[in-house]
Amino acid sequence: QVQPVESGGGLVQAGGSLRLSCAASGRIFSSSAMDWYRQPPGKQRELVAGITSGGDTNYADYVKGRFTISRDNAKNTMYLQMDSLKPEDTAVYYCRAHGRTYYSWDYWGQGTQVTVSS
C-alpha cells in the first residue's frame, strides 16, 4: 500500500479542534516531503501546510497560528492539528507524499471530510 491514507476528519463546531492523520508506506515515508491540501466545496484544491523530510514546515497564511503540521517517522505518519476551526475551514483534506531519490514519486490520499459548523 503506497497510497497515503487519511483519517480523523469529522464534524466539529466553530472554535473546536480536530487532528488529522496520514499514514504512508514505510518504503517512502522518511524520504518524502509531506503536504496537506484541502478542497473547499466548489473551489480548487489548495495547499494548507507542508513538512520536509528534514522537518522544516510551511503554512498557508490563512492557517498560520491555528494549524500545526508534524510527522513521526517511526510510525510513518503525518499529522495536522487544527485548532480554532472556522466554518471556512470546511473542506476535503488530502495528504500528499512526494520526493526524489534515484526515482521520483508523488502519491495522494483519497481525502477526509472536515465540516465546521457555525
C-alpha positions as CSV (number, residue, x, y, z in Angstrom):
1,Q,0.0,0.0,0.0
2,V,1.8,3.1,-1.3
3,Q,-1.1,5.5,-1.4
4,P,-1.3,7.5,1.8
5,V,-4.4,7.1,3.9
6,E,-6.0,10.0,5.8
7,S,-8.1,9.7,8.9
8,G,-9.5,11.9,11.6
9,G,-12.0,14.1,9.7
10,G,-15.5,14.8,11.0
11,L,-18.0,17.4,12.1
12,V,-16.9,20.0,14.7
13,Q,-18.3,23.3,15.9
14,A,-16.6,26.6,15.2
15,G,-13.7,27.1,17.7
16,G,-13.2,23.4,18.1
17,S,-10.2,21.2,17.2
18,L,-9.5,18.1,15.1
19,R,-6.4,16.2,14.4
20,L,-5.9,14.6,11.0
21,S,-3.5,11.7,10.4
22,C,-1.9,10.5,7.3
23,A,-0.3,7.1,7.2
24,A,2.1,6.3,4.3
25,S,4.2,3.4,3.1
26,G,7.3,2.9,5.2
27,R,9.3,2.4,2.0
28,I,9.0,6.1,1.1
29,F,7.8,7.9,4.2
30,S,11.1,9.0,5.7
31,S,12.4,10.3,2.4
32,S,9.1,12.1,1.5
33,A,8.1,15.6,1.7
34,M,4.6,15.5,3.1
35,D,1.8,18.0,2.4
36,W,-1.8,18.7,3.5
37,Y,-4.1,20.1,0.8
38,R,-7.7,20.9,1.0
39,Q,-10.6,21.5,-1.4
40,P,-13.5,23.5,-0.1
41,P,-16.9,23.0,-1.8
42,G,-17.0,24.5,-5.3
43,K,-13.4,25.6,-5.1
44,Q,-10.0,24.5,-6.3
45,R,-7.6,22.4,-4.2
46,E,-5.2,24.5,-2.2
47,L,-2.0,23.9,-0.1
48,V,-2.6,24.1,3.6
49,A,0.8,23.1,5.1
50,G,3.9,21.1,4.3
51,I,6.8,19.4,6.1
52,T,10.0,18.3,4.5
53,S,11.8,15.0,5.2
54,G,14.1,17.0,7.5
55,G,11.2,18.5,9.5
56,D,11.0,22.1,8.0
57,T,7.5,23.3,7.9
58,N,5.5,25.9,5.9
59,Y,1.9,27.1,6.2
60,A,-0.7,28.9,4.2
61,D,-1.3,32.4,5.6
62,Y,-4.9,31.5,6.5
63,V,-3.9,28.7,8.9
64,K,-0.8,30.2,10.5
65,G,-1.2,30.2,14.3
66,R,-4.1,27.8,14.2
67,F,-2.8,24.6,12.4
68,T,0.3,22.6,13.2
69,I,1.8,20.0,10.9
70,S,4.1,17.3,12.3
71,R,5.5,13.9,11.4
72,D,6.5,10.8,13.2
73,N,8.9,8.8,11.0
74,A,8.9,5.8,13.4
75,K,5.1,5.5,12.8
76,N,5.2,6.5,9.1
77,T,2.5,9.0,9.9
78,M,2.0,12.8,9.4
79,Y,-0.4,14.9,11.4
80,L,-2.3,18.1,11.1
81,Q,-3.5,19.6,14.4
82,M,-6.3,22.0,13.6
83,D,-7.3,24.4,16.4
84,S,-9.7,27.4,16.4
85,L,-11.5,26.0,13.5
86,K,-13.7,28.2,11.3
87,P,-16.6,27.4,9.0
88,E,-14.4,28.4,6.1
89,D,-12.1,25.5,7.0
90,T,-14.8,23.1,5.8
91,A,-13.2,21.1,3.0
92,V,-12.0,17.7,2.0
93,Y,-8.4,17.4,3.3
94,Y,-5.9,15.5,1.2
95,C,-2.5,14.1,2.1
96,R,0.4,14.1,-0.4
97,A,3.7,12.2,-0.2
98,H,6.3,13.2,-2.8
99,G,10.1,13.0,-3.2
100,R,13.0,12.0,-5.3
101,T,16.0,9.7,-4.7
102,Y,17.1,7.7,-7.7
103,Y,13.5,7.8,-8.7
104,S,10.7,10.2,-8.0
105,W,7.2,9.6,-6.6
106,D,4.1,11.6,-5.9
107,Y,1.2,9.9,-4.2
108,W,-2.2,11.4,-3.0
109,G,-4.6,10.0,-0.5
110,Q,-8.4,9.7,-1.0
111,G,-9.2,12.6,1.3
112,T,-11.1,13.0,4.6
113,Q,-14.0,15.4,5.1
114,V,-13.8,18.1,7.7
115,T,-17.0,20.1,8.4
116,V,-17.1,23.1,10.7
117,S,-20.5,24.2,11.8
118,S,-21.2,27.8,12.9
